Amino acid sequence: MKWTDTQQIAEELYDKFPEIDPKTIRFTDLYRWVMELDGFDDDPKHVGERILEAIQAAWIEETE
């Protein structure tokens, strides 16, 4: 997975952290959790606030 695979990342986060409300997460935690996902292989420097927002939004949609 790469940073741009927002939907896939959101699905993985939903599966890994079912008890977490993605509306309440901090981007520092989100960044760390994405980096720790199995199959994630992208440059840690290639992410910005927009990508983290997109991942968070996809995760919120996944929970609804």
C-alpha positions in Angstrom: 0.0 0.0 0.0 1.0 3.6 -0.7 -0.3 6.8 0.9 -2.6 7.3 -2.0 -4.4 4.0 -1.3 -6.7 5.8 1.0 -9.7 3.5 0.8 -7.6 0.4 1.3 -5.8 2.0 4.2 -9.2 3.0 5.8 -10.5 -0.6 5.4 -7.3 -2.0 7.1 -7.6 0.5 9.9 -11.2 -0.3 10.4 -10.4 -4.0 10.7 -7.4 -3.4 13.0 -9.0 -0.8 15.3 -12.7 -1.5 15.4 -13.1 0.2 18.8 -11.6 3.5 17.6 -13.8 6.4 16.6 -12.0 7.9 13.6 -13.6 11.2 14.2 -11.6 11.6 17.4 -8.1 10.6 16.3 -5.0 12.8 16.1 -3.1 12.9 12.9 0.1 11.9 14.7 -1.6 8.6 15.8 -3.1 8.1 12.4 0.3 8.5 10.7 1.8 6.0 13.1 -1.0 3.4 12.7 -0.7 3.6 8.9 3.0 3.2 9.0 2.5 0.1 11.1 0.0 -1.6 8.8 1.0 -4.9 7.2 1.6 -4.3 3.6 2.2 -0.6 3.9 5.3 0.4 2.0 5.8 4.0 1.2 8.1 6.8 2.1 7.2 8.4 5.4 8.0 11.8 4.0 5.5 11.5 1.2 2.5 12.3 3.3 0.8 15.6 4.2 -2.3 16.8 6.0 -4.5 16.4 2.9 -3.7 12.7 2.6 -4.2 12.1 6.3 -7.6 13.9 6.0 -8.6 11.7 3.1 -7.7 8.6 5.0 -9.6 9.8 8.0 -12.7 10.6 5.9 -12.6 7.2 4.2 -12.3 5.5 7.6 -15.3 7.5 8.9 -17.3 6.4 5.9 -16.2 2.8 6.6 -17.6 3.0 10.1 -21.0 4.3 9.0 
